[in-house]
Amino acid sequence: MGWDAPDQWAALNNQNGTNLHNSNGLAGSLLDQLPRNLLTLAAPISALP
């Protein structure tokens, strides 16, 4: 599509994209890993009677 991330934004993102979940640091970890881990914990709990 011809879209490139601005240099300043690409420097903060480990895949040179314009999203927050691939950003470096705490924000990226929270937005990427936290939802996945919460779902991993919630799935077995929700199956309990």
PDB file of N, CA, C and O in Angstrom, chain B, residues numbered from 101:
ATOM      1  N   MET B 101       0.812  -1.201   0.000  1.00  0.00           N
ATOM      2  CA  MET B 101       0.000   0.000   0.000  1.00  0.00           C
ATOM      3  C   MET B 101       0.851   1.259   0.000  1.00  0.00           C
ATOM      4  O   MET B 101       0.325   2.366  -0.107  1.00  0.00           O
ATOM      5  N   GLY B 102       2.140   1.100   0.117  1.00  0.00           N
ATOM      6  CA  GLY B 102       3.016   2.264   0.078  1.00  0.00           C
ATOM      7  C   GLY B 102       3.080   3.036   1.389  1.00  0.00           C
ATOM      8  O   GLY B 102       3.484   4.198   1.399  1.00  0.00           O
ATOM      9  N   TRP B 103       2.689   2.408   2.493  1.00  0.00           N
ATOM     10  CA  TRP B 103       2.695   3.103   3.777  1.00  0.00           C
ATOM     11  C   TRP B 103       3.984   2.783   4.516  1.00  0.00           C
ATOM     12  O   TRP B 103       4.331   1.616   4.695  1.00  0.00           O
ATOM     13  N   ASP B 104       4.679   3.804   4.939  1.00  0.00           N
ATOM     14  CA  ASP B 104       5.867   3.645   5.768  1.00  0.00           C
ATOM     15  C   ASP B 104       5.673   4.434   7.055  1.00  0.00           C
ATOM     16  O   ASP B 104       5.137   5.542   7.047  1.00  0.00           O
ATOM     17  N   ALA B 105       6.110   3.857   8.138  1.00  0.00           N
ATOM     18  CA  ALA B 105       6.027   4.554   9.420  1.00  0.00           C
ATOM     19  C   ALA B 105       7.030   5.699   9.444  1.00  0.00           C
ATOM     20  O   ALA B 105       8.134   5.572   8.914  1.00  0.00           O
ATOM     21  N   PRO B 106       6.651   6.813  10.054  1.00  0.00           N
ATOM     22  CA  PRO B 106       7.634   7.890  10.227  1.00  0.00           C
ATOM     23  C   PRO B 106       8.834   7.384  11.020  1.00  0.00           C
ATOM     24  O   PRO B 106       8.696   6.484  11.848  1.00  0.00           O
ATOM     25  N   ASP B 107       9.991   7.948  10.775  1.00  0.00           N
ATOM     26  CA  ASP B 107      11.227   7.472  11.400  1.00  0.00           C
ATOM     27  C   ASP B 107      11.155   7.447  12.920  1.00  0.00           C
ATOM     28  O   ASP B 107      11.622   6.495  13.545  1.00  0.00           O
ATOM     29  N   GLN B 108      10.576   8.484  13.523  1.00  0.00           N
ATOM     30  CA  GLN B 108      10.495   8.543  14.977  1.00  0.00           C
ATOM     31  C   GLN B 108       9.613   7.420  15.513  1.00  0.00           C
ATOM     32  O   GLN B 108       9.929   6.821  16.541  1.00  0.00           O
ATOM     33  N   TRP B 109       8.522   7.131  14.831  1.00  0.00           N
ATOM     34  CA  TRP B 109       7.604   6.075  15.269  1.00  0.00           C
ATOM     35  C   TRP B 109       8.231   4.703  15.050  1.00  0.00           C
ATOM     36  O   TRP B 109       8.124   3.831  15.913  1.00  0.00           O
ATOM     37  N   ALA B 110       8.872   4.505  13.927  1.00  0.00           N
ATOM     38  CA  ALA B 110       9.500   3.216  13.622  1.00  0.00           C
ATOM     39  C   ALA B 110      10.606   2.893  14.621  1.00  0.00           C
ATOM     40  O   ALA B 110      10.847   1.723  14.917  1.00  0.00           O
ATOM     41  N   ALA B 111      11.276   3.908  15.140  1.00  0.00           N
ATOM     42  CA  ALA B 111      12.337   3.682  16.121  1.00  0.00           C
ATOM     43  C   ALA B 111      11.776   3.138  17.435  1.00  0.00           C
ATOM     44  O   ALA B 111      12.490   2.465  18.178  1.00  0.00           O
ATOM     45  N   LEU B 112      10.515   3.421  17.726  1.00  0.00           N
ATOM     46  CA  LEU B 112       9.887   2.952  18.960  1.00  0.00           C
ATOM     47  C   LEU B 112       9.216   1.596  18.798  1.00  0.00           C
ATOM     48  O   LEU B 112       8.788   0.996  19.784  1.00  0.00           O
ATOM     49  N   ASN B 113       9.121   1.112  17.580  1.00  0.00           N
ATOM     50  CA  ASN B 113       8.361  -0.095  17.296  1.00  0.00           C
ATOM     51  C   ASN B 113       9.307  -1.176  16.797  1.00  0.00           C
ATOM     52  O   ASN B 113      10.087  -0.937  15.876  1.00  0.00           O
ATOM     53  N   ASN B 114       9.247  -2.378  17.400  1.00  0.00           N
ATOM     54  CA  ASN B 114      10.216  -3.410  17.029  1.00  0.00           C
ATOM     55  C   ASN B 114       9.938  -4.073  15.685  1.00  0.00           C
ATOM     56  O   ASN B 114      10.735  -4.895  15.233  1.00  0.00           O
ATOM     57  N   GLN B 115       8.815  -3.732  15.033  1.00  0.00           N
ATOM     58  CA  GLN B 115       8.549  -4.221  13.674  1.00  0.00           C
ATOM     59  C   GLN B 115       8.418  -3.078  12.678  1.00  0.00           C
ATOM     60  O   GLN B 115       7.906  -3.260  11.574  1.00  0.00           O
ATOM     61  N   ASN B 116       8.884  -1.902  13.078  1.00  0.00           N
ATOM     62  CA  ASN B 116       8.836  -0.687  12.251  1.00  0.00           C
ATOM     63  C   ASN B 116       7.424  -0.357  11.781  1.00  0.00           C
ATOM     64  O   ASN B 116       7.235   0.151  10.675  1.00  0.00           O
ATOM     65  N   GLY B 117       6.447  -0.642  12.610  1.00  0.00           N
ATOM     66  CA  GLY B 117       5.055  -0.358  12.264  1.00  0.00           C
ATOM     67  C   GLY B 117       4.521   0.830  13.024  1.00  0.00           C
ATOM     68  O   GLY B 117       5.246   1.510  13.749  1.00  0.00           O
ATOM     69  N   THR B 118       3.235   1.066  12.841  1.00  0.00           N
ATOM     70  CA  THR B 118       2.582   2.183  13.518  1.00  0.00           C
ATOM     71  C   THR B 118       1.484   1.668  14.442  1.00  0.00           C
ATOM     72  O   THR B 118       0.349   2.141  14.390  1.00  0.00           O
ATOM     73  N   ASN B 119       1.820   0.712  15.276  1.00  0.00           N
ATOM     74  CA  ASN B 119       0.869   0.218  16.263  1.00  0.00           C
ATOM     75  C   ASN B 119       1.534   0.228  17.629  1.00  0.00           C
ATOM     76  O   ASN B 119       2.757   0.326  17.732  1.00  0.00           O
ATOM     77  N   LEU B 120       0.733   0.129  18.669  1.00  0.00           N
ATOM     78  CA  LEU B 120       1.279   0.188  20.020  1.00  0.00           C
ATOM     79  C   LEU B 120       1.688  -1.170  20.562  1.00  0.00           C
ATOM     80  O   LEU B 120       2.589  -1.246  21.397  1.00  0.00           O
ATOM     81  N   HIS B 121       1.052  -2.246  20.113  1.00  0.00           N
ATOM     82  CA  HIS B 121       1.349  -3.535  20.712  1.00  0.00           C
ATOM     83  C   HIS B 121       2.717  -4.086  20.325  1.00  0.00           C
ATOM     84  O   HIS B 121       3.191  -5.027  20.962  1.00  0.00           O
ATOM     85  N   ASN B 122       3.355  -3.543  19.322  1.00  0.00           N
ATOM     86  CA  ASN B 122       4.717  -3.961  18.972  1.00  0.00           C
ATOM     87  C   ASN B 122       5.758  -2.947  19.418  1.00  0.00           C
ATOM     88  O   ASN B 122       6.916  -3.021  19.007  1.00  0.00           O
ATOM     89  N   SER B 123       5.356  -2.008  20.251  1.00  0.00           N
ATOM     90  CA  SER B 123       6.307  -1.002  20.692  1.00  0.00           C
ATOM     91  C   SER B 123       7.267  -1.591  21.719  1.00  0.00           C
ATOM     92  O   SER B 123       6.950  -2.561  22.406  1.00  0.00           O
ATOM     93  N   ASN B 124       8.421  -0.996  21.806  1.00  0.00           N
ATOM     94  CA  ASN B 124       9.433  -1.433  22.752  1.00  0.00           C
ATOM     95  C   ASN B 124       9.084  -0.916  24.142  1.00  0.00           C
ATOM     96  O   ASN B 124       8.485   0.152  24.272  1.00  0.00           O
ATOM     97  N   GLY B 125       9.441  -1.637  25.148  1.00  0.00           N
ATOM     98  CA  GLY B 125       9.256  -1.170  26.509  1.00  0.00           C
ATOM     99  C   GLY B 125       7.995  -1.689  27.161  1.00  0.00           C
ATOM    100  O   GLY B 125       7.379  -2.640  26.680  1.00  0.00           O
ATOM    101  N   LEU B 126       7.617  -1.061  28.255  1.00  0.00           N
ATOM    102  CA  LEU B 126       6.507  -1.515  29.083  1.00  0.00           C
ATOM    103  C   LEU B 126       5.174  -1.461  28.352  1.00  0.00           C
ATOM    104  O   LEU B 126       4.370  -2.385  28.475  1.00  0.00           O
ATOM    105  N   ALA B 127       4.924  -0.407  27.599  1.00  0.00           N
ATOM    106  CA  ALA B 127       3.640  -0.290  26.889  1.00  0.00           C
ATOM    107  C   ALA B 127       3.448  -1.440  25.917  1.00  0.00           C
ATOM    108  O   ALA B 127       2.357  -2.003  25.834  1.00  0.00           O
ATOM    109  N   GLY B 128       4.472  -1.790  25.195  1.00  0.00           N
ATOM    110  CA  GLY B 128       4.382  -2.905  24.253  1.00  0.00           C
ATOM    111  C   GLY B 128       4.156  -4.231  24.958  1.00  0.00           C
ATOM    112  O   GLY B 128       3.386  -5.068  24.488  1.00  0.00           O
ATOM    113  N   SER B 129       4.820  -4.418  26.073  1.00  0.00           N
ATOM    114  CA  SER B 129       4.643  -5.658  26.829  1.00  0.00           C
ATOM    115  C   SER B 129       3.226  -5.776  27.360  1.00  0.00           C
ATOM    116  O   SER B 129       2.611  -6.839  27.275  1.00  0.00           O
ATOM    117  N   LEU B 130       2.711  -4.692  27.904  1.00  0.00           N
ATOM    118  CA  LEU B 130       1.355  -4.725  28.448  1.00  0.00           C
ATOM    119  C   LEU B 130       0.312  -4.940  27.364  1.00  0.00           C
ATOM    120  O   LEU B 130      -0.624  -5.719  27.546  1.00  0.00           O
ATOM    121  N   LEU B 131       0.468  -4.260  26.248  1.00  0.00           N
ATOM    122  CA  LEU B 131      -0.536  -4.354  25.190  1.00  0.00           C
ATOM    123  C   LEU B 131      -0.443  -5.650  24.404  1.00  0.00           C
ATOM    124  O   LEU B 131      -1.410  -6.040  23.750  1.00  0.00           O
ATOM    125  N   ASP B 132       0.685  -6.317  24.452  1.00  0.00           N
ATOM    126  CA  ASP B 132       0.847  -7.562  23.697  1.00  0.00           C
ATOM    127  C   ASP B 132       0.671  -8.786  24.585  1.00  0.00           C
ATOM    128  O   ASP B 132      -0.147  -9.657  24.287  1.00  0.00           O
ATOM    129  N   GLN B 133       1.422  -8.858  25.659  1.00  0.00           N
ATOM    130  CA  GLN B 133       1.443 -10.058  26.484  1.00  0.00           C
ATOM    131  C   GLN B 133       0.310 -10.133  27.504  1.00  0.00           C
ATOM    132  O   GLN B 133      -0.209 -11.219  27.760  1.00  0.00           O
ATOM    133  N   LEU B 134      -0.079  -9.016  28.086  1.00  0.00           N
ATOM    134  CA  LEU B 134      -1.089  -9.042  29.141  1.00  0.00           C
ATOM    135  C   LEU B 134      -2.431  -9.606  28.671  1.00  0.00           C
ATOM    136  O   LEU B 134      -2.966 -10.489  29.340  1.00  0.00           O
ATOM    137  N   PRO B 135      -3.004  -9.142  27.555  1.00  0.00           N
ATOM    138  CA  PRO B 135      -4.278  -9.728  27.115  1.00  0.00           C
ATOM    139  C   PRO B 135      -4.175 -11.223  26.840  1.00  0.00           C
ATOM    140  O   PRO B 135      -5.089 -11.975  27.179  1.00  0.00           O
ATOM    141  N   ARG B 136      -3.102 -11.655  26.243  1.00  0.00           N
ATOM    142  CA  ARG B 136      -2.911 -13.075  25.952  1.00  0.00           C
ATOM    143  C   ARG B 136      -2.849 -13.884  27.246  1.00  0.00           C
ATOM    144  O   ARG B 136      -3.472 -14.941  27.348  1.00  0.00           O
ATOM    145  N   ASN B 137      -2.110 -13.399  28.222  1.00  0.00           N
ATOM    146  CA  ASN B 137      -1.986 -14.117  29.485  1.00  0.00           C
ATOM    147  C   ASN B 137      -3.300 -14.132  30.259  1.00  0.00           C
ATOM    148  O   ASN B 137      -3.631 -15.134  30.894  1.00  0.00           O
ATOM    149  N   LEU B 138      -4.045 -13.045  30.215  1.00  0.00           N
ATOM    150  CA  LEU B 138      -5.340 -13.021  30.892  1.00  0.00           C
ATOM    151  C   LEU B 138      -6.309 -14.024  30.278  1.00  0.00           C
ATOM    152  O   LEU B 138      -7.038 -14.701  31.003  1.00  0.00           O
ATOM    153  N   LEU B 139      -6.324 -14.127  28.965  1.00  0.00           N
ATOM    154  CA  LEU B 139      -7.183 -15.099  28.309  1.00  0.00           C
ATOM    155  C   LEU B 139      -6.743 -16.525  28.612  1.00  0.00           C
ATOM    156  O   LEU B 139      -7.577 -17.416  28.776  1.00  0.00           O
ATOM    157  N   THR B 140      -5.443 -16.738  28.686  1.00  0.00           N
ATOM    158  CA  THR B 140      -4.929 -18.070  29.012  1.00  0.00           C
ATOM    159  C   THR B 140      -5.363 -18.498  30.411  1.00  0.00           C
ATOM    160  O   THR B 140      -5.671 -19.668  30.638  1.00  0.00           O
ATOM    161  N   LEU B 141      -5.387 -17.561  31.334  1.00  0.00           N
ATOM    162  CA  LEU B 141      -5.837 -17.872  32.693  1.00  0.00           C
ATOM    163  C   LEU B 141      -7.359 -17.990  32.796  1.00  0.00           C
ATOM    164  O   LEU B 141      -7.874 -18.820  33.546  1.00  0.00           O
ATOM    165  N   ALA B 142      -8.065 -17.163  32.047  1.00  0.00           N
ATOM    166  CA  ALA B 142      -9.526 -17.130  32.160  1.00  0.00           C
ATOM    167  C   ALA B 142     -10.204 -18.323  31.483  1.00  0.00           C
ATOM    168  O   ALA B 142     -11.268 -18.754  31.930  1.00  0.00           O
ATOM    169  N   ALA B 143      -9.625 -18.853  30.440  1.00  0.00           N
ATOM    170  CA  ALA B 143     -10.273 -19.937  29.700  1.00  0.00           C
ATOM    171  C   ALA B 143     -10.531 -21.167  30.570  1.00  0.00           C
ATOM    172  O   ALA B 143     -11.663 -21.649  30.590  1.00  0.00           O
ATOM    173  N   PRO B 144      -9.547 -21.697  31.283  1.00  0.00           N
ATOM    174  CA  PRO B 144      -9.825 -22.863  32.117  1.00  0.00           C
ATOM    175  C   PRO B 144     -10.765 -22.545  33.281  1.00  0.00           C
ATOM    176  O   PRO B 144     -11.570 -23.388  33.678  1.00  0.00           O
ATOM    177  N   ILE B 145     -10.665 -21.353  33.817  1.00  0.00           N
ATOM    178  CA  ILE B 145     -11.529 -20.962  34.932  1.00  0.00           C
ATOM    179  C   ILE B 145     -12.978 -20.883  34.480  1.00  0.00           C
ATOM    180  O   ILE B 145     -13.882 -21.266  35.222  1.00  0.00           O
ATOM    181  N   SER B 146     -13.205 -20.390  33.269  1.00  0.00           N
ATOM    182  CA  SER B 146     -14.584 -20.263  32.774  1.00  0.00           C
ATOM    183  C   SER B 146     -15.221 -21.618  32.469  1.00  0.00           C
ATOM    184  O   SER B 146     -16.443 -21.719  32.361  1.00  0.00           O
ATOM    185  N   ALA B 147     -14.410 -22.644  32.332  1.00  0.00           N
ATOM    186  CA  ALA B 147     -14.938 -23.982  32.052  1.00  0.00           C
ATOM    187  C   ALA B 147     -15.370 -24.722  33.316  1.00  0.00           C
ATOM    188  O   ALA B 147     -15.994 -25.780  33.240  1.00  0.00           O
ATOM    189  N   LEU B 148     -15.036 -24.162  34.471  1.00  0.00           N
ATOM    190  CA  LEU B 148     -15.433 -24.796  35.730  1.00  0.00           C
ATOM    191  C   LEU B 148     -16.946 -24.659  35.928  1.00  0.00           C
ATOM    192  O   LEU B 148     -17.544 -23.657  35.533  1.00  0.00           O
ATOM    193  N   PRO B 149     -17.559 -25.680  36.545  1.00  0.00           N
ATOM    194  CA  PRO B 149     -19.018 -25.604  36.768  1.00  0.00           C
ATOM    195  C   PRO B 149     -19.395 -24.593  37.830  1.00  0.00           C
ATOM    196  O   PRO B 149     -20.578 -24.419  38.125  1.00  0.00           O
TER     197      PRO B 149
END
